[in-house]
Amino acid sequence: METKKSFSVSGNIVDVVNQKIFQGTVKVENGKISTLKEEKVEDTHFILPGFIDAHVHIESSMLIPSEFARIAVTHGTVATVSDPHEIANVLGVDGVQFMIDNGKKVPFKFYFGAPSCVPATPFETSGAALDSIAIEKLLKSDDIYYLAEMMNFPGVIFDDVEVLSKIKAAKYNNKPIDGHAPGLKGKDLVKYANAGVSTDHECFSMEEAIEKINNGMKVQIREGSAAKNFEVLVNLLDKYADSIMFCSDDKHPDDLQKGHINLLVKRAINKGFDPLKVIRTVTYNPVMHYKLSVGLLQINDDADFIIVNNLKDLEVLKTYIKGTLVAENGATLIKSVAESSLNLFNATEITEKDIKVDASASKIKVIKAIEGQLITEAEILEPKIENGFVVSDTERDILKIIVLNRYHKAKPAIGFIQNFQMKSGAIASTVAHDSHNIIAVGASDKDIVRAVNLLIKTKGGISLVNGEDERLLPLPVAGLMSNEDGYQVAQKYELINNKVKLTGSTLKSPYMTLSFMALLVIPALKLSDKGLFDGTKFEFTPLNSF
């Protein structure tokens, strides 16, 4: 990496603080902006503050932080507001500390939060629990910048003592509180916002987003590998630009390799929105809200900036962090760092007998997955029965889905799901929000068992079986991340993801969609390791009782 004590760059300077664009020269000394001179220059490129992902789970990239950073900087990202919620559900505080320590090994600005809901609900088995005492201790750390997404919004509304204690600790330490409240409105929303919850990234309608903004919250427009709300919410830029940020939330490695926040900036600008407004949402707004020490191209700021060819194509030519050149012309200049693995995995292999479902009713409840959304719908359908057991029905796209506790020996929980459209084979994953047990879906019991047992043998990852074909991407770090080169992981993931198409599935990101089918805090019908769950009533529901 190129690190110079003093250098200058000239071009069109995008000043998001004073909201103007002007020709000039930026001088950097010892990693800081020393002078900012407005003058005529020959360079036609644009100099912008580096982009910030305002809410992301690094673990969902299947990369450790240092490898995430290596790829993200090529797209102009210099910082992330990162919720280590996923690894915390597996390894608790030790997992959070792993993310912090690894992130410090590379020139990138990770801002981690204290995961507020570990486990997310009492209706699933996680590997760890973080109570209010643990959260209070985390929030006192200089390495923790906020209380991460408060998914337990019912706990806020109904004055749960533990939930309110965590919020109180965040306020005491003067740290923002992130939200997570899909569909919340009216009096409940007022109470949620008045409790101090300051953001939400789960809005799926303009009406919902505007109501949250009117209640003083910031809306993070999300576009990840599974949940995509950009097109629905981008028009907030017209009237509410000061109250929005952009985020990815969950980004799989192949998608990260193709682009990051830069893609959202480019799309918004090419839709005709004011470039200054757009760029402020991914620079100034998160810096101000989270009190980040990320430079905004002002004198004495850290020299965290990017150079792009123009504001239409937005091709990232160079990325600087604290004056160090970390990416140039699409190539990362950050070197990989060696990192050890840590994990918690105690599942034992299963058999077909373990996942049989007796045919005891003429109708069953079926989860209906929705492409590009975390929410699901609930259907009541007639099952396919063979030899007295309910089985996957590939003709009607009603497939068996299971969740297996990976922390303790237990029987699998079993349900049925639509929209995976697999005609053969099965896929399985230990990335299963939020507790990250083993989740699998498939066209036959035999293939489901094969896919699950592949993961049990390797103690975590994603797998595919289809006929004679068996594919496996090991994720030895908490069953969530690889510690290998990020570009190689992206290539391997893209290969196995594409192989799923050969089963008949038309989902763009089948593994990402699968990972959210155990996310109980998002309605309507989901499956935990303890059973089928009604997210609208927040209670378990029988498969075949109505």
N, C-alpha and C positions, 0 to 999 in steps of 0.2 A: 504494500500500500504506500501511496505517496503522501508523505507528511512534510510540509514545508513550514518553516517558522513564519515566513512572510511571502505573500503573493497577492496578485490582483486579478480580477475578472471584470470584463466589461460587457454590456449588452442592455437589453430592456429590463429594467428592474421592476419587479412586481412587489409593491409596498402594501401589504395587507393591513398594516396598522393605520397608515394615513390614507389608505384606499385610493391609490393612484399608481399609474405605470409611467415610468420615465426612463430616458436614456441616461446611463451613468456608469460609474465604476465602483466596484466593491473591493476594499482592501482588507485582507485578513492578516492578522499578526497573532502568533501563539494561540491559534484556534479560535480567536474572537474576531468579530467585525470591528476594525479600528476606525475606518472612515467609509463614508457613503457619499460619493460626489456625483451630483447631477451635472452631466455634460454630454455634448454630442460625441458619439462613438460610431465606429464603423461596424461593429459586431451587431448582427441582427437577431441573435438568439435571445432567449428570455431567461432571467435569473429569478427563481422562485424559492420561498421557504420550502423545506422538505415536507413531504406529506406525512400525516399521522392517521393511523387506523384507530378510531375512537373506541372501539370495543372488539376484542378478538380473543379467542381461546387458542393460544399457540399450539396446544396439543392436537387440535383438529387438523393441523397441517401434517400430522404424523412425523414432525421434525422437532428435535430439541431446539431451544431458542437460538443457539448459535448458528444452526443450519437454516432456520427460518430467516434470520437476519441476512445471511449470505445471498439469498434469493430476493428478499424484499427490497434491498437497496438498489437492485438493478432497475426497479420500477419507480424509484424516487422516494420510497418510504424511508424515513429516518427514525421513526418512533412508533410505538404501539402502546395503547392502554390495554393491558393484558390481564384477563381474569384466569388465574391458575386453578379454576374450579374443578377441571377434569382430573388433574393429577391429585388434587387434594382429596377427592372422593376415593381415590385408591390408597394414597399414602399419607394423607393428612399434612401436618406442618412440614414434615420432612420433604414431601413432594413440592410444596411451595418454595422451600429453601433451595431445592435442586434447581428450580427454574430461575430463581434469582442469581444463584452462583454461576450457572452456566451462561446466563445472559451477560454477565459482567466480563466474560472472556473474549468478547468481540466488541468492536467500535459501533455500537448501535444503542439506541435509547429505549430500553424496556421499562415500562411503568406498571408494576404489578399491583393488584389489589388483594384484599383479604377476602377469601371466598365466604359469602354470608350464609350459604345454605348447603352445608355438608353434614349429613346427606340432604338432598333437596326435599325429600319427604320421608315420613316414617313408613312408607308403603313399599320400600325397596331395601335391598341389602347393599351397603357400601363397605369399603375397606377401612374407612375412618370416619370420625365425627369431630367437628369443630364447634364447641360450645361457645357461649359468650365470653368465658374467661380466656379461651384460646384466641378468639377474635380480638379481644381487647389487647392482648399481648402483641399480636401481629400489628395492630393499628398503631402501636407506639413506635414501631420500627421505622427508621428513615427509608427503608427499602420498600415500604408499603405506602401507596399513594391514595387509596380510596377503599371504601367498603364495596365489594363487588356485588353484582346484580342480586337484588333482594327478590328472589323468585317466590318466596313465601308471602305473597301479598295478602292472602287471607290472614296470616299471622299479624300483619300490620293492622289490618282492618279490625280484627277481633282482639287486639291488644295482648298478643302472646308475650309473656314476660321475657323469654329468651330473645325473641326477635327485637323487642323494644330495647333490650340491654345492648344488643349489637349496634343498633342505630344510635343509642346514647353514646356509646364508646367512639363511634365515628365523629359525632358532633363534638365531643370533648377534645378529640385530637385534631379537630378542624380539617377533616377530610371528607370529600364528597361521597354521596351515597348513590350508587347506580341502581336502576330499577329493571324490572322484568314483569310486565303485567299485561299480557295480551288480552285485548277486548275490555279492559277495565274502564268504567265510565261512571258518571253521576256522582252520588254522594260517596261511594266507595273510593273513587278516584280522588276526590277532594281530600279525603282522610289520608290516603296513601301519599299524595303529594305534600300535604301539610305536615306529615311525619318527618319530612326532610329528604324524601327520595327525589332525586334531581334529574334523572334521565330515563329514557325507555327506548329499547331497540326492537321491540316486538310489535309495533304498530302495523296493521295490515289494511288500514283504510285512511283516507284523508280526514274523515270526520273524527276518527279516534285520535289521530296525530294532533289535529288542531285543538281538540279538547284538552289534551295533555299539555300542549304549549300554553294554552290559556290558563292552565293551573300552575304555570311557572316551571314546567319541566322542559328539558332539552330532548329533542327527538333525534335519535341516531338512525339515519336511513341505511338499512342493511342490504347488502348484496353479497351473499356467500355462495358456497357450492350447493347448498340445498335450499335455504330460505332466500327468496329474492323479492324485495319490496321496493326497489329503486323506481321502477316505472310508475307504480301507484303513488309514490310519495314525493317524487322529484319536484313537482310543481309547488311544494312548500317554499322553494327558493324565491318565488315571486314576492311573498309577503313576510315570510318568517325566516329569512336567511340567517339572522343572528341567533336563532334558536335551534339550528340543526347542525349535525355533524354527519360524516359518512363513516361506515364501518363494514367489516366483512363478517364478524362474529365467528364463522366457521369456514375455513378455506382449506380444501384438500390440496395435496402437494402438486398435482398436475395443473390445477387451476392457478395456484400461486406462481408457478413457473411462467404461466402465460400473462399474468398481470395482477395488479393489486388495486390500491386506491386510485392509482393513476387512470385506470379504465373508467371509473365512475366520474372522475373530474373531466375526462375527455368527452364522455357521453353527455354530461350536463352542459358543457360548453357548446358542443355541437348541436344541442337542442335549442340553442339561442340564448341561454342564460348568461348574464354578465360574468365574464371570467373572474373578475375580482370577487364577486359574491361567492362563486363556486370555490375558488382557491381559499378564501377565508374559512369556509366550512371545514376544511381538512388541515388547517394550520392554526390560524388565530383562535377560532372557537374552542377547539380542544385544549390549547395551551392555556387560555383564560379559565376555562371551566375546571380543569384538573390541576392548575397551577404547575404546569410542566416547565422544566428548564430546557425547552427546545427553542432554538433561535428563530426569530421572525424577520431576519434581515434588517435589524436595527443596530445602531452603534452600541458596542459592548455586549451584544448577544453572542452566544456560541455560533460559530460559522457552520450552521446546519442548513444547507441549501442545495438546490439542484439547478442544472442548466438543461433547458429543453429547446428544441429547434424552433417551435412556434406554439401558439396557444390553440391551434386546431388539431394538428397531428399529435402534439404533446409527446414527441419522442425524447426520452430521457437520455441525454448525452453524458452527463456526469452527475454524481451524487457525492456531496461532501458532508461529513459529520465531524464537528469540532475541527474543521479545517483539514481533515484527512480525506483524501480521495478514496472512497470505498467502492465505487462502481464507475465504469466508463464504457459507453457504447454497448450496453446490454450485458457486459461481462462483470462478474463480481470480482473485487480485489481483496475480499476478506477470506482468509485461509480457514480451512476446517480445523477444529480443535478436538483432540481426543477426549472422549467422555465415557464414564462408566455407566452401567445399567443398574437400575434398582426396580424392584417389582414386588407384587404381592399376588400370589396365584396358587390356589389350593384345590382347584376343580379336578375331578377324576373322570375318566372316559365313560361315555354313556352307550346304551344299546337302543335298538329300535323299540324294544319293549318299554323303555322308559318314556317314550313320547307317544304312545298309543292313546287315543281318545275314544272312550265308549260312546256308542250312538244311543243316547238316552233321550233325545228330543228331536222333533221334526224341524226345528229352526235353531240357528246359532247366531251369536253376535259376531260381526266381522268388522275388522278395522279397515277403513278405506284410506289408503295413503294418497296424498295429493302432491303432484310434482311441483317443486319449488316452494313448498310450504312445510312448516313444522306441525301445523294443525292437521288433524285427521277428521274423518267423518265416521259415523257408526251406522252399519247396515244390519238388518236382520234377514238372513237368507236360509234357504234350504241346503243342508250339507250333502256332500257326496259320501255314501256309506259303502264300505266293502268289508265283508265278513264280520259285521257287527261293530266296525270302527269307523270313525270319521277320518277321511283322508283328504289330501290335497286334490283339488279339482282344477286341473290345468285348462280344461275347455271353458270353464266359467271364470277362470282367474281367481279362484278362492284357494289360497295356498296356506299351508301350515307354517306358523311362526313360533319359535320357542325362545325363552330366555332362561339361561342356566346360571345359578349362583357360582361365581368363580372364587369366592372367598372361603366358603364352607361347603362341605358335601351336602347336597340337597336335590330334591326331585326337580326336573325342569318345569317351568310354567309354560302352558301351551295356549295358543290362540290361532285365529285365522285372519288372513289379510288379503285385500285386493289391490290391484294396480302395479304389482311387480311383474305380472304377465310372463312369468317363467314357464316354459313348456318342458324343461328338463333341468336337472342339476340343482345345486343349492349354493348359497353363500352364507358366510358367518363372519362375525367380527367381535373383538373385545373392546371396540370403540362403540359404546352403547350408553348414551347420555341418560341419566347423569351419574349413575353408579358404576357403569362400565363392567357389567356382567357380560356373559357371552350371549349374543343374539344371533339367530339364524332363521332363514326362510328358504323354502325349497319346494320342488315339485314332487318329492317322495321322501318318506321317512328314512330310507336307506341313505340318500344323498345328504339329508340334513345331519344325520349322525356322523357321516364321513367328514363333512365340513367342520362340525364342532370338534371332533376328536383330533383333527389336524391342529387346531388352535390349542387344545389341551396339551398336546405333545410339545409344542413349541413355547407354551406359556404366554400366549398373546399374539395378536396380529389380525390380519384379514385373510380369508381363505375362499376358494372356489373349487367345487367339484362338478364335473359335467362329463358323464361317460367315463372314459379312461383318463381324461384330463384332470389333473390336480394342481392347483396353484396356491402359493402361500407367500405372503409378505409378513415376515416376523416383525413385531414391534416390542422389543425387549425392555424398553423403558416404560414401566408401569402398564404394559400391554397397550400403550397409547402411541408411543413414538419410537422411531428408529434413531440410532446414534450414528448411522452411516451418512455418507455424502448426500446432501439434500437433492441434488440433481439426479443422482442414481435412484433415490427413493421415489422421486416423481416419475421417473421412467418406468420403474417396476409397478408402481401403482396404476399408471395409465394403461399398462399392458393388461393387468388383471381386471381393471375396470372395464376395458373394452371386451375382454373375454366373456364378461357377464352378458353382453349383447347376444352372444351365441346361444344362450339359454332361451332367448326369446324376449327378454326384458327390454323395454323401450325407455326406461328411466335414464336420464342423463347422468345422474350420480347415484347409482343404486346403493353403494355402501354408505354414503352420507344420508340418504333417505332412511335406510335401515337403522342407522345409528340413532335416529330420533324416534323410532317407534317404541322405545322404552322411556321416553321423556314424559313423565306423568304430569308435570306442571303445565303442559300444553294440551288443551282438549282436542278431540272429544274422547276417543277411545284409544288406550295404549296398553302395553303389556310389560309388567315388571317381573322380576324373578319370583315374586310372591303371588302373581295372578293377574287376570284381566282387570283393567282399571278404568273407571268412568271419570274422565277429567272434568266433566261439567258438574258432577255431584261431589267429586273428590272422595270417592270411595270405591272399594272393590265391587265388581259385578260378575255374576256367574256367566259362563259361556253360553249356557242353554236354558236360562231362566229369565222370564220377562214380566 
